[in-house]
Amino acid sequence: MREVSLKEVTAGTRIGPRFLEALENEEWEKLPGGVFNRGFVRAIARYLGLDEENLLAEYDMARGEQSMPAPHAYENKLPRPPIWVPLLAVLALLAVLGAFVAGCVYGWRWYSARRAAKESSASSLLPAQSQKQAGATTSPSAVAASSDKLTSSAAVPLDLAVSTSAATRVRILADGTLLLDAELPARATRHFSASQQFEVTAADSSAVLLELNGRAMPPVGTPGASGTIVLGQKDLRQASGGTPQP
């Protein structure tokens, strides 16, 4: 409006042309800022003959409208909880986990102790039951063993050896079958076989010696007299057991 060029203002105020252009274009970021800008405005007002206060007011208004920050949108923020709340929650969670682990350990120990007690009780009862069963089955076992022995002995064929020390008449039945009825000379030996028993009769009992399966048998009768004897599996067992035949 005063038709004053920038060069004239620069020469009169000693303000660089770039600062003058920044003031005219309201490019505040290109100015040094602070009291320097207000000093530029005062110098220009004095040079041009303007009211310094009015020009400063216009500068402040222009600078304030551009630099005023835009209002932020209202945010309804919830108040932040105190720091001890999450800490307390973590401690509670750790306490629950610790209680759970302790319960599991206690339960496992209780189960192990109970199982060990059951196994110990069962192992202590087994010997007693075994002894009881053994005692209860002693007689049947003995009977069974005796029966097996009898059966095995009964299955053994009988061999009778008849030897004479003097001539005498001898009669022999094997399982009810007549095998011999004749006079045997002295020092004679005859063998006979049977399954169950022999019946031997001698005219002179002292002249006859009997062996059943290689085992000596009792005399047939009283020496010097006739006699009869029956020999079977029982006599063989008695001879094996060392019990003399009466």
Secondary structure, 3 states (H helix, E strand, C coil): CCCCCHHHHHHHHCCCHHHHHHHHCCCHHHCCCCHHHHHHHHHHHHHHCCCHHHHHHHHHHHHHHHHCCCCCCCCCCCCCCCCHHHHHHHHHHHHHHHHHHHHHHHHHHHHHHHHHHHHHHHHHHHHHHHHHHHHHCHHHHHHHHHHHHHHHHHCCCEEEEEEECCCEEEEEEECCEEEEEEEECCCCEEEEEECCEEEEEECCHHHEEEEECCEECCCCCCCCCCEEEEEEHHHHHHHHHCCCCC
